[in-house]
Amino acid sequence: MCETRLFLVREIHMKMSAAKVKMRGKKMRNQPSSVQYVESGTQNGGGGDEGPSSIHPSTKRQTNTHQRGGWVRGHQKDGGGYSREMPNYITAGAFARARAEEVSTMLKAVTKTTGSCHVFGALPKHMRRRAMSHNTKRLPCRLREVANRMRERSLQAGPKKKKEQAKRKSRKARRRHGNLLLEFNRRQRKNIWLETHIWHAKRFHMVKKWGYCLGNKPTYKCYRSCHRAMSSHCLLQDLSYYCCIELRGEEEELLASLSQLTGKETGPTFAAALCLSGCRQGSVVVYRAGQYPTQPLGPVTFLWRPRSQDLTNRQLWIWAHPTIKQDLLLELQKVCQCCDPVVPPVVTPAEVFPTLQLEPKPEKTSDAKQITETKRKRKCKDAIGPPAKKILGDGTRSPSTPVTWKSSSNRIVISDLTMEIVRYRLIGPQSFSVLAETMEAATEINISKPSHLWWPEQCKSESKMNLHQQQTHVFHILKGIFSTGELPSGTVLGLTVDDPRLTLPTKKVKALPCVRPAQEMDEKRRELMLQGVPELCCQSDLWEQSVRSNVADNKTSEQELNRMRNEVLVPGSRLSPTPPQGRVPILLVQQPGKQVGNEMSSWGAGWDLLLPKGWGMAFWVPLVYRGVRIGGLNMSLKHSQNKGAPHFPHDYPDCPAGVRFQEEQEAELLAKFKRRPPAKRTNYIKHGCLAPFCCPWQQLSEECELITREGEEERRGECQSTTEADTVMEEMTSYGEIAETKPLSRVVVLRNRKSLRLLSGWCRPTTSKGQKSCRVGELPPLDRSAMTVFLTAHRMTLVWVRLSVLCKGKPELHAMVCVPTAEDLNLLKKKCGSSGPQEPPHRDHFKSRVRRRKKEPKKAAESSSDNIQGKESVFSTEPNPTTSVVLNSSSSDIILGLWPDPLPSITSNCSRVTLGWVTQGDFSLSAGCGEALGFVSVTALLKTLFNQPMEHRGVLLLRNPTSLHYRFAKINIEV
């Protein structure tokens, strides 16, 4: 009988559909663990381990290799893998326990209602009606009493609160001002947004860099138009991400502390006379305290507040790149002894919104509740809590984070003014014309009553109004200057202007220079061009923290301006009257253009506009409406490239920020290289390029220093002869010798101006195309003694150079700067338009070995486990000095087409000796030829110049990483 039951169950289950299998699984989910369908090859002896299978294992049937457990659909061989024989005997106790659990499970399933807990589940499906839930009399008599009790319990419990599901709001609701502001504030907690972020996000490709969201490049093609704007009109950039650090204290104490961070050999420092007066903005490279000329931090610009009778202490602003802000702050705190942080006051909600806290909360009524449920739009008076407020400044900083540090010994105070001042840069000859059409000098206000605004109080002082009139007069004189580069570099002008939104035109217009032929204005203009702005006119109320806060808090709203535009009779005319809070203090700082070399002088000059926070968009849109072009981070790089100046942090390999940038750039380029299919990748080993994604400056300096040292020993006759075996061993291990040794010292970039002038004269500087020689002063000749003295003072040093291609060709990033051979110079002498020699193709020693390495694991897997020694012999290969290190590492670390670490000798890897690499390279629209900027080793450069003939002195070779073609180029060291 037991066999018959199992056979029937098997036949029924084999005919069940997939849906029935699922339904049966739901019904059998409460089955006890002891009641289960056993797999093939086992006997159900009543559950547990006491079955007959454990007593007589010989009765088990041998299962197939492809056995399947549980119920199997369809016909299976050997009866589906289940046993057909009856057991010889069973254990009574275990069998009875199993049957008892089956009976209890069956009774539990019958008494418990499945699915819903209502009484309707007890009815068959054909008797269930939806109306029974409303009227219990429709139920059978035997179920009415139970249904009434359940209904009474549900009424006593009250309405069941359903879990509110998170429902995404409609786009219209999400785009409301309040919701949008909350969303923007939330997104600013991680990365800082500039005040022009929304404007840029609609028109630029945004990138997250240095803790900011910045515009990299526009979404439309504008490379040539931006270059034309820098050359003939104006290009606008937002540089508010630069960090401002304020120092206050006595002048002597400040200068004594800051002198530890600079070197006089690099140029004017913080103590320069013109900069110290407040009439000029200065720039300097900052080093760690007492570590000059090593361990630089990076370049900074600084501005002193002009002296005044009312001020006893001096005030200094230092502008730095965000990558060096923390290092610079630590060094300033160290040299100024400002270790005591000033804890900012805790701002309570009652102080931020005092009026909202005084109003009592209205009681919720049924009518109000009904209104809020029916109407989606909620009024401000119905809102709970204070309204959202736009984040101005650094939204990632905690309110308890100190931003001010003071010293108890010298009374110096350091303040972090990051994002407290908006900074715009206008590049181009017509930059001041754009500013003159955008801004107007502030008008006076005659109010006898005291006011909480700053400008009415300023108008009560006669001396301040006289100063304002003088600044306005200088501002009008500067309108007649044709080009921005005609003024002294770093000129500063303070001014108070009206809200530029009051004179916003209806459509975009192009600002043009206003040249006045008046003789009196010409004389004053000539005086400004020679002497600059007077020291008295460099004053500005932007230096005062109280004025900046007052201007930011009392800004005229856009709603009020739109109301004024609606009431004006002639559209596009000036809005009047000017609101009392519509006066803004600003600072105008002239930015010098190209200051090195003898060609394209003052190219890229412009003005920097400094504003208090909160007024960014109020000035940005009027400037855009004057026909300027907008540039991003990529145009800043191109601006530096056309000026021939190093760009931070790209071109500062001796700074911590420059090292981090090089590592990030290498990882990014390597990831881009790996994304391409292996067949489409450039094989840099065959091109003879050791480092296509980075520049190993340390290894280059060490190799050049080692070569120079060996040459000196040979000349002195102190070089000892080595045996043949030692020579062979040295050749086998020479490629990894320098890379494996510890660095002797850090790489240093030469910034000594006197040494740079000497080196520039030896290179015979020319124009961009290397055709016209420039005048140089009397210099000592480049002989062996002069070279020895120079190298003794500047060992392990790199120098910044500009390379101009003599013929066709466009240099690329990380292009190699090499030394031409005598045959190459003869080729250039015979044919002036020669494009250059060719590099013979190199052999990739790793390609075949990597493929062999990939096949070896397959052969090893196929071999038997007994042949372990044979498997080890497969991996052993002949020793090769080029690939011995690679074979010891795993094949996953080797990338086809790239040299693995450690790199071989850099200088002697190619047929031409390598001097350095290019960090910026492109076709220059200003020079009309390919130009490259980069670094070369001072040691190798001097040796090359010494060995070259006079007519070809300074001629080098350039080769891109993806090419075998060398291009002739002329080196220029511009000072």
Number of C-alpha atoms within 10 A of each C-alpha: 6 7 11 9 9 11 13 10 10 17 13 9 16 16 14 14 11 10 9 12 16 12 11 13 12 10 12 13 8 12 16 13 9 15 16 13 12 14 16 20 18 21 22 18 20 22 19 15 11 15 20 20 18 15 10 11 10 9 17 17 16 12 15 11 6 6 12 15 13 13 16 14 16 12 11 11 8 11 10 19 22 24 18 12 11 10 17 8 9 15 12 10 10 17 17 13 15 17 15 12 16 16 12 13 16 13 11 12 15 11 9 11 14 12 7 8 11 14 15 19 14 15 13 8 9 6 9 15 12 8 11 13 16 9 12 17 14 14 20 11 10 8 16 16 13 13 19 14 10 14 15 10 10 12 10 8 8 8 8 8 6 6 6 6 6 6 6 8 9 8 8 7 14 15 13 11 11 15 13 14 18 16 13 14 18 13 14 17 15 14 17 25 27 24 22 17 18 13 14 21 16 11 14 20 15 20 14 13 14 14 14 20 20 26 24 19 21 20 12 9 9 14 15 10 12 22 23 17 23 26 18 17 25 30 28 26 21 26 20 24 22 19 22 24 21 20 22 18 21 15 16 10 14 21 16 13 16 18 17 18 24 23 20 14 14 17 15 16 23 24 18 12 12 17 22 23 17 25 26 26 22 23 18 19 17 25 22 22 18 14 13 16 18 17 18 23 23 25 19 19 17 22 24 22 20 21 18 11 5 6 10 11 14 19 21 23 21 20 20 21 20 19 22 19 20 10 15 23 14 14 20 22 19 14 18 25 19 21 17 14 16 15 13 12 9 9 10 9 12 12 10 11 13 12 10 15 14 9 8 7 11 9 7 8 9 9 9 13 10 10 13 14 11 9 9 9 11 11 9 11 11 11 9 8 13 16 14 13 10 13 19 17 20 18 19 17 13 9 13 11 11 16 17 20 19 22 17 11 9 14 16 22 23 25 19 19 18 21 23 20 22 23 21 20 23 30 32 28 29 30 30 28 24 25 21 20 20 26 20 19 20 20 15 15 14 9 11 9 7 8 11 10 17 20 23 20 16 16 18 15 10 10 11 12 14 12 18 24 16 15 24 21 13 19 21 16 18 24 21 19 24 17 21 26 24 16 23 18 21 23 26 25 26 24 26 22 18 21 24 21 21 24 18 23 16 10 9 14 12 14 22 17 19 15 14 13 9 8 9 9 16 16 11 14 20 15 12 20 17 12 11 19 23 17 16 17 22 24 24 21 18 22 18 10 11 12 18 21 16 16 23 17 13 15 18 17 8 11 9 11 15 10 10 15 18 12 12 13 9 10 12 14 14 17 20 12 8 15 15 18 20 20 23 25 22 21 23 23 23 27 24 22 24 21 19 15 19 15 14 17 15 22 23 28 28 28 27 22 18 21 22 24 21 23 18 20 17 19 19 20 16 22 23 18 18 22 20 26 21 21 24 20 18 13 19 14 16 19 21 17 21 23 20 24 20 18 17 18 20 17 21 24 24 21 23 18 22 19 16 15 19 21 14 13 15 17 14 12 14 15 11 10 15 12 10 11 8 13 8 8 13 17 21 20 22 18 22 23 26 24 21 21 20 19 22 17 22 21 21 25 29 21 22 23 20 13 15 16 11 14 13 14 13 12 9 9 9 10 12 8 8 8 8 9 9 11 11 11 11 12 11 15 15 15 19 17 14 21 20 12 9 7 13 10 12 14 22 23 23 20 19 15 14 13 17 18 17 20 24 20 22 21 22 21 24 22 18 27 18 19 10 10 10 13 11 13 8 8 11 10 12 16 9 12 10 12 15 14 10 17 17 11 10 17 19 25 24 28 19 23 21 23 29 29 27 23 17 15 21 19 26 22 19 23 25 27 27 27 24 24 16 11 10 18 19 13 16 18 13 9 10 11 13 16 19 22 18 14 16 13 12 16 11 18 13 21 16 10 16 19 12 12 16 13 11 14 14 10 11 17 10 8 13 10 10 8 10 11 9 12 18 10 9 13 14 10 10 7 10 12 14 16 14 14 14 18 19 10 11 10 14 8 10 17 15 20 19 20 21 18 14 14 18 20 18 21 21 12 16 18 15 16 19 23 25 29 26 27 23 24 22 18 19 17 13 14 15 10 18 23 29 30 26 24 23 24 26 26 26 24 21 19 14 20 20 17 9 17 12 12 10 16 18 25 25 26 26 30 26 24 24 16 15 18 18 23 25 27 28 27 27 25 23 20 16
